[in-house]
C-alpha cells in the first residue's frame, strides 16, 4: 500500500474519502485491473488511478481504462489484509468510453458523483438494493444506457443524475424515493415507461418551467409546496402516488423530459 497521510471524511454516510488517487490495485474477477482507496481499516472503494488528475479530469492518464464487462468484487486483498468494497468513488470511471457494463458487489452502499460520466458505451449497470446514495451526475452522458432500475434503498434521485442519457427508455423509481432533484432526467427525451413505486416524493423544478407552463403544475395530487419566484430557486412539489398513478406519469415525466429538452 502506498505510504501517505490520509484524511478520512464521511461521504454519503458510510465513511468514504471524497476523492483521490488509489492506495492499491487488484485484478477483478474478469481480469481487469481496478484501483482502490482505503476508507477504514477494513473497507475500501473503487477510485481512479492517476496521481496528477484534477478531480474528474484526466483521471486515467497513463493507465489502461477498463473495457467491456467490468465486475467489482465484494472483497479485495492487499498486503495480506482483506478489504470490503463499499462502493464506487467520485469520478472513478470518468471517460471509460469502452466499458459496456458494470456489476457492483452486494456490499456496495454508495456511488459517488460523476462516477460514470461519459461512459458512452455503457448499456447495463447492475447494483444491489443496498446502494442508498448515488451522487449527482453519476450517469451523466451515458448515451447508450436504456434501462435503469434504481436500488430499493435509494431515497434521493440527485441533481442531473441522468443528464444527457439520451437513449434512456425505461426507469424504475423505488418505493423509498422521497425527492427527485432538478434536472435529474434532463434531455432524457426517449423515456416512454416509468415504474413509479414511491408513495410520495418532492420534485424540484426550476421557476422557468413553472412560469412558462403554469397550467400544468397544479393538477389534482400535484401540489406546490414552496419556492421563490426568482428564476433560479427550485420550487418543491409534492407528488402523491397513492391515488392516481396516471397523473404521476403524465405530469412528472412531462416536466423532467418534455420541458427540459426545450431549454
C-alpha positions in Angstrom: 0.0 0.0 0.0 1.3 3.5 -0.7 2.7 5.3 2.3 0.7 8.5 2.6 -1.2 10.5 5.1 -4.9 10.1 4.5 -7.8 12.3 5.7 -10.9 10.3 6.3 -14.2 12.0 5.9 -17.7 10.9 6.0 -19.1 10.8 2.4 -22.7 9.5 1.8 -22.8 8.4 5.5 -20.6 5.4 5.0 -17.1 6.9 5.7 -15.7 7.1 2.2 -12.9 9.6 1.3 -14.3 12.1 -1.1 -11.8 11.6 -4.0 -8.2 11.0 -4.8 -5.7 8.6 -6.3 -5.5 5.0 -5.3 -3.8 3.2 -2.4 -3.6 -0.2 -4.1 -4.7 -2.1 -7.2 -6.1 -5.6 -7.7 -7.3 -7.7 -10.6 -11.0 -8.1 -10.9 -12.8 -11.4 -11.3 -12.9 -10.9 -15.1 -9.2 -10.0 -15.4 -9.2 -6.2 -15.3 -7.1 -4.1 -13.0 -9.2 -1.9 -10.7 -7.9 0.7 -8.2 -8.9 1.2 -4.6 -8.7 3.7 -1.9 -8.8 2.7 1.8 -11.6 4.3 3.8 -11.3 2.4 7.1 -9.1 -0.4 8.4 -11.4 -3.0 6.8 -13.1 -1.1 4.0 -12.3 0.5 0.6 -13.9 1.8 -2.5 -13.1 1.9 -6.2 -11.3 5.1 -7.3 -9.3 6.4 -10.2 -5.6 5.7 -10.7 -3.9 8.9 -11.8 -2.0 10.8 -9.1 -1.9 14.0 -11.1 -5.5 14.2 -12.1 -7.6 17.2 -11.2 -10.7 15.7 -9.6 -12.6 14.3 -12.6 -10.2 15.4 -15.4 -7.6 13.1 -16.8 -8.2 10.5 -14.1 -7.0 7.6 -16.3 -4.0 9.4 -17.9 -1.1 6.8 -18.2 -3.3 3.9 -17.2 -5.4 1.3 -19.1 -9.1 2.1 -18.8 -11.5 -0.8 -18.1 -13.3 -2.1 -21.2 -16.2 -4.4 -21.9 -17.9 -6.0 -18.9 -16.5 -4.9 -15.5 -17.2 -6.8 -12.3 -16.3 -5.3 -8.9 -15.6 -7.9 -6.3 -17.1 -7.8 -2.8 -13.7 -8.1 -1.1 -10.1 -7.5 -2.2 -6.8 -8.5 -0.8 -3.8 -6.2 -0.2 -0.7 -7.0 1.8 -2.3 -9.9 3.4 -5.4 -7.9 4.5 -8.9 -8.3 3.3 -11.0 -5.2 2.5 -14.7 -5.0 1.9 -15.6 -2.9 -1.2 -18.2 -0.3 -0.1 -18.9 1.4 -3.4 -17.6 3.5 -6.3 -15.9 6.8 -5.5 -16.5 10.1 -7.2 -15.2 10.2 -10.8 -13.9 6.7 -10.6 -14.8 5.6 -14.1 -14.9 9.0 -15.8 -14.4 8.7 -19.5 -14.2 4.9 -19.7 -15.9 5.0 -23.1 -15.3 1.3 -23.9 -16.9 -0.1 -20.8 -20.2 -1.8 -21.7 -21.5 -3.0 -18.4 -20.6 -2.9 -14.7 -21.6 -5.1 -11.8 -21.3 -3.8 -8.2 -20.9 -6.1 -5.3 -23.6 -6.8 -2.7 -21.5 -4.9 -0.2 -21.9 -1.6 -2.1 -23.6 1.2 -0.3 -22.7 4.3 -2.4 -21.9 5.6 -5.9 -20.0 8.9 -6.0 -20.8 11.9 -8.2 -19.8 11.7 -11.8 -18.6 8.1 -11.3 -19.7 7.0 -14.8 -19.6 10.4 -16.6 -19.2 9.9 -20.3 -19.1 6.1 -20.2 -20.7 6.3 -23.6 -20.7 2.6 -24.4 -22.3 1.6 -21.0 -25.6 -0.2 -21.5 -26.0 -2.0 -18.2 -25.4 -1.0 -14.6 -26.1 -3.8 -12.1 -26.2 -2.6 -8.5 -27.5 -4.2 -5.3 -30.6 -2.8 -3.5 -28.3 -1.9 -0.6 -27.0 1.2 -2.5 -28.6 4.1 -0.6 -26.8 7.1 -2.2 -25.9 8.0 -5.8 -24.2 11.3 -6.3 -25.1 14.0 -8.7 -24.2 13.5 -12.4 -23.2 9.9 -11.7 -24.6 8.6 -15.0 -24.2 11.9 -16.9 -23.8 11.4 -20.7 -24.2 7.6 -20.6 -25.7 7.9 -24.0 -26.3 4.2 -24.6 -28.0 3.4 -21.3 -31.6 2.3 -22.0 -33.0 0.7 -18.8 -32.4 1.7 -15.2 -33.9 0.1 -12.1 -32.8 2.2 -9.2 -32.0 0.4 -5.9 -34.6 0.0 -3.2 -32.5 1.7 -0.6 -32.3 4.9 -2.6 -34.1 7.9 -1.1 -33.0 10.8 -3.5 -32.6 11.0 -7.2 -29.8 13.5 -7.2 -29.3 16.6 -9.5 -28.6 15.8 -13.1 -28.2 12.1 -12.3 -29.2 11.1 -15.8 -28.3 14.3 -17.7 -27.9 13.6 -21.4 -28.8 9.9 -21.1 -30.4 10.3 -24.5 -31.3 6.6 -25.0 -32.9 6.0 -21.6 -36.3 4.5 -22.2 -37.4 2.6 -19.0 -36.9 3.8 -15.4 -38.0 2.2 -12.2 -38.2 4.6 -9.2 -38.2 2.6 -6.0 -40.6 2.8 -3.0 -38.2 4.8 -0.7 -37.5 7.7 -3.0 -38.7 10.9 -1.4 -37.1 13.5 -3.7 -36.3 14.0 -7.4 -33.8 16.8 -7.7 -33.7 19.4 -10.5 -32.5 18.2 -13.9 -32.4 14.6 -12.8 -33.7 13.4 -16.2 -32.7 16.4 -18.4 -32.5 15.6 -22.1 -33.8 12.1 -21.5 -36.2 12.6 -24.4 -36.8 8.9 -25.1 -38.3 7.9 -21.8 -41.5 6.1 -22.5 -42.0 3.9 -19.4 -41.7 4.8 -15.8 -42.5 2.4 -12.9 -43.1 4.9 -10.2 -43.3 3.0 -7.0 -42.7 5.8 -4.5 -45.8 6.6 -2.3 -44.9 10.3 -2.4 -41.9 12.5 -3.2 -40.9 16.1 -3.7 -39.8 17.2 -7.2 -37.5 20.2 -7.6 -38.5 22.1 -10.7 -36.8 25.4 -11.6 -39.0 28.5 -11.9 -38.5 28.9 -15.7 -40.8 25.8 -16.2 -43.4 26.9 -13.7 -43.6 30.4 -15.2 -43.8 29.1 -18.8 -46.3 26.3 -18.3 -48.2 27.2 -15.1 -51.4 25.4 -16.1 -49.6 22.0 -15.9 -48.2 22.5 -12.5 -51.4 22.4 -10.4 -53.4 19.3 -11.2 -55.0 17.2 -8.5 -52.4 15.5 -6.4 -49.6 17.7 -7.7 -49.3 20.4 -5.1 -46.9 23.3 -4.9 -45.1 23.3 -1.5 -42.6 26.1 -1.6 -40.3 28.2 -3.8 -39.2 31.7 -4.6 -40.1 33.3 -7.9 -36.5 34.4 -8.8 -35.8 32.2 -11.8 -33.1 30.1 -10.1 -34.5 28.8 -6.9 -36.2 25.4 -7.2 -39.9 25.0 -6.4 -40.7 21.9 -4.4 -43.8 19.9 -5.4 -45.3 17.0 -3.5 -46.3 14.1 -5.8 -48.8 11.8 -4.2 -48.8 8.4 -5.9 -51.3 6.6 -3.7 -54.4 7.6 -5.6 -53.6 8.2 -9.3 -50.6 6.8 -11.0 -51.7 8.2 -14.4 -51.2 11.8 -13.0 -47.8 10.9 -11.8 -46.6 9.6 -15.2 -48.3 12.3 -17.2 -47.1 15.3 -15.1 -43.8 14.2 -13.6 -42.3 12.9 -16.8 -43.8 15.7 -18.9 -41.8 18.1 -16.7 -38.5 16.3 -16.4 -38.3 15.3 -20.1 -40.6 17.4 -22.3 -40.0 20.8 -20.7 -36.3 20.3 -20.1 -35.5 19.4 -23.7 -36.9 22.8 -24.7 -34.2 24.7 -22.8 
